[in-house]
Structure formats: structure tokens, C-alpha cells
Amino acid sequence: MKDYVERMEKRYQVKVKIVRSDDELFTKRTRAWLRKKAIDTELSAPRTQDQNGLAERSGGVVIAKARAMRIGANLPHDLWKEMVNTAAYLHNRTPRENLDWKTPYEVFYTHTSKLSGLTETINMLIDDLRAYINDLTPTRLAKRGLGSEIFSLANEFQASTGVVATVKLHEHIDEIGADLGRDLVQIAHEALANVAKHASASRVVISLRLTAQSIRLEVADDGTGMAPSPARGRGLPNMLKRVQAWGGKVEIGSAHGTGTAIRVWIPARAGGSARSDPTESLLSRSTVLGVAVSAALAIAG
Amino acid sequence: MEIHVDWTDLEEAYDGYVRVMFFTDAASGLVTPYFMELKKKISRR
């Protein structure tokens, strides 16, 4: 199982998400490993192979074919391994009606080559977004407005990934200062990059609220959820550094199969206590925190 | 990717294998057999 799953990931960039089998396969150890890999398990009743859709009776068909070949060729039983290999080869290269008269081999390799292309597209998108963000200066942000920048980010993300992006903005968010606004856009960008790379989501909602007490940014998707393993890459650590520089906190809500929500809280006073006094505290604080943010960005590379 | 796993136990082959596990991709029906000895070695093809 481990060999097959890792081969699919490394060679074809395809992630196994669901394993269906009868109960005997799912020992405690296998279940633990599958859980760690964030792979769902689904039970099928023993000896009812027709529960398995296109995979129906595949093992049984290959075994029957191998047996017929062996008997037809009058070969001894202990050569069954060679017969099974040959039968599987023929099975994979035989056109099937339910595949529009294509072979399983053809359908599988067409699909995986498309996915490999998709991975490249996503990586290019992330590079484009990084370039976009790096170009996002506080001056430009102040000119265009925070709301407009977040809409642009969401539109670009949706156009490139096909994931439907919805933006929900509180009416006062343009009162947030340009320095903090730039960091919020960067945080949203990191969160969206994670969605594109890992979530297999179909929808994502970006919401930004400003209250008297706090600024709250949330990026929630309906994807596979995060595996309970240490985060790889620099996205989340970068995000955390940016938030901490403003005295805020990050919460990640994720359950396997129900999507992920990244929530960021930043004290309103850091963003200028915008509802009560939009400029004074932001201007005084941004000067001080600008140094801290620059340091955090330098560390993040 | 969704896969279906099933297996069959057979009499010992000339090279010691006793079980074949089939990993089938649900979308395409592509079957990959893995062969197993007595709880030791696993061989693909």
C-alpha cells in the first residue's frame, strides 16, 4: 500500500484520497498510516466486488483471465504469478465500453499527464502571485484601496485555479492603514497559495471585518482539510511572523474532509483603531512596526 | 484519486509468492498487481 501510494505521488503527482476495501485490509497499523497521510478509508462488504464502480471485479477478472490462460496453455499452477502479470497487462490494454472504448492504460495516463500539467500551472500561478505581492507597495495600496486589492487577488486566483473565490468585506475596511493592509493582502495570498497547492478545494471564501476591537481576516475553503503533520514550506511561518509583528494571532481550523479555515485576528489599535480614529494610532504605530515587519520579512526571505 | 484494493491467496508459486494484491484506480480501472511472499517480501511485477 505504502509503495503504491508513494509511487503515485512521486511519479505521477497524483494523491490517493480514498482507499476502498473490505475490513480485513484496515488493520490498526494500516489505518494509522492512512490517517497520517490524510487518506479516507471506505469499507465494501466482503465478496461483493460490484460495490466498487469502475473497479468492479478487476481483481477477480484478472485472476479468471490468468487461470484461463494457464489452463489453455497447459502450464503448471505454480506459474500463476507470470499469468497474473500477463492478464493484468492485457486487462489494462483492452478497450472498454464504459471508458468510451479507451483502455484503462490510456485513460489513466491521459489523466495523470493533465494533472502534472496542472501542478506546473499552479506553481506558475504562485510565482505570479508572489511577483504581484512584491509589487504591492503601501503607496499603491493606499491609492487603490484594500478592498480593491483583495478583489483583484481573488479574481486572479479564481481565473488561474478554477476554484470559486468569494470575497466578503466589511464596509469600513478601507480605513485600515496601508502598511497593515499590505500585510493582510500578503497573508491572504499565502493562505490562497496553500489552498491551490494542498486543499483540492472547489470554493474558497475570503472575508475581512473591522470592528472596534479587532481586524479579522478569514480564508476558508471546502477542501480536504489539513493532515495532522508538521507544516512544510514557508507559507504558514511567514504568515505567523506577519501577524505577530502586529500583535495579533492566527488560528487554523481544520478537520479532515471538511476544509480548512485560517483566521487572523489583529488588534484594531494596531490597524489604527480605524472605527474611532482612523489615522492617528495607525500612523504612530506603523512607523514603529514597519521596522518589525521589515525584519520579519527579511527573516522569511 | 480513489483506489480499490483486493487480494487473492493462492498456492505457493515456484518463487515463493502466495498472495496477489490488486490496486485498481477507480476512475480508469487500471490494475496494478503486487505479489507477496509469506509476510515478508513484496514485489511489484
Interface residues (C-beta under 8 A of the other chain):
Chain A: M1 D3 Y4 M8 V14 K15 V16 K17 I18 V19 R20 S21 D22 L25 S44 Q49 N52 G53 L54 A55 S58 G59 G60 V62 I63 P76 H77 D78 L79 W80 K81 V84 N85 A88 H91 N92 R96 L99 P104 Y105 V107 F108 H111
Chain B: M1 E2 I3 H4 V5 D6 W7 T8 L10 E11 E12 A13 Y14 D15 Y17 V20 F22 F23 T24 D25 A26 A27 S28 G29 L30 V31 T32 P33 Y34 F35 I42 R44 R45
